[in-house]
């Protein structure tokens, strides 16, 4: 799997949607049950690039306690400006 995502410091883009900001440590936790082949910061904009492989013996993890940065600049955010 290849994944790219934005981190704190990247401007609000609003299209198609803009909800969250992920850091390197977030990706390590979110994909800790994957084989992470590459995890690097985006050199052009604040963000993270991940290359991972789902193992044959994959087991889902409970991530409900993980706190992710909510970009509160989006319309209808739970966090008014």
C-alpha positions as CSV (number, residue, x, y, z in Angstrom):
1,X,0.0,0.0,0.0
2,X,1.2,3.5,-0.7
3,X,-0.2,6.4,1.4
4,X,0.4,10.1,1.5
5,X,-1.2,12.4,4.0
6,X,-0.7,15.9,5.3
7,X,0.7,16.9,8.7
8,X,0.3,19.9,10.9
9,X,1.3,23.1,9.1
10,X,-0.3,22.2,5.8
11,X,-2.9,24.7,4.8
12,X,-6.6,23.9,4.7
13,X,-7.5,22.6,1.2
14,X,-11.2,21.8,1.6
15,X,-11.5,19.7,-1.6
16,X,-12.6,17.0,-1.7
17,X,-12.4,16.9,2.2
18,X,-10.0,18.1,4.8
19,X,-10.3,16.6,8.3
20,X,-7.1,15.4,9.8
21,X,-3.4,15.9,10.1
22,X,-1.1,12.9,10.6
23,X,2.5,12.9,11.8
24,X,5.2,10.2,11.5
25,X,4.4,8.8,14.9
26,X,0.7,8.5,14.1
27,X,1.5,6.4,11.0
28,X,3.8,4.2,13.1
29,X,0.9,3.5,15.5
30,X,-1.8,3.3,12.8
31,X,0.1,0.8,10.7
32,X,2.0,-1.1,13.5
33,X,0.2,-4.3,12.4
34,X,1.6,-3.8,8.9
35,X,5.1,-4.4,7.6
36,X,6.3,-0.8,7.1
37,X,8.7,-0.7,4.2
38,X,9.2,3.0,4.1
39,X,8.0,5.9,6.3
40,X,9.4,9.3,5.4
41,X,8.4,12.9,5.7
42,X,7.3,14.7,2.6
43,X,10.1,17.0,1.5
44,X,7.8,19.4,-0.4
45,X,5.0,20.1,2.1
46,X,4.2,19.1,5.6
47,X,3.2,15.5,5.3
48,X,4.1,11.8,5.5
49,X,4.7,9.2,2.9
50,X,4.2,5.5,3.8
51,X,4.8,2.3,1.9
52,X,3.5,-0.8,3.8
53,X,2.4,-4.3,3.3
54,X,-0.4,-6.1,5.0
55,X,0.9,-9.3,6.4
56,X,-0.8,-12.6,5.7
57,X,-1.4,-13.1,9.5
58,X,-3.0,-9.6,9.8
59,X,-4.9,-8.8,12.9
60,X,-6.8,-5.5,13.4
61,X,-5.9,-3.4,16.4
62,X,-8.2,-1.3,18.5
63,X,-7.2,2.3,17.7
64,X,-10.2,4.0,19.4
65,X,-7.9,5.6,22.1
66,X,-5.5,7.2,19.5
67,X,-5.8,11.0,19.4
68,X,-5.3,12.5,16.0
69,X,-4.9,16.2,15.2
70,X,-8.3,17.4,14.0
71,X,-7.9,20.3,11.6
72,X,-10.4,22.7,13.2
73,X,-10.4,25.2,10.3
74,X,-12.9,23.2,8.3
75,X,-16.5,24.3,8.1
76,X,-18.7,22.5,10.7
77,X,-15.7,21.5,12.8
78,X,-16.3,20.4,16.4
79,X,-13.8,23.1,17.4
80,X,-14.9,26.6,16.6
81,X,-12.2,29.1,15.6
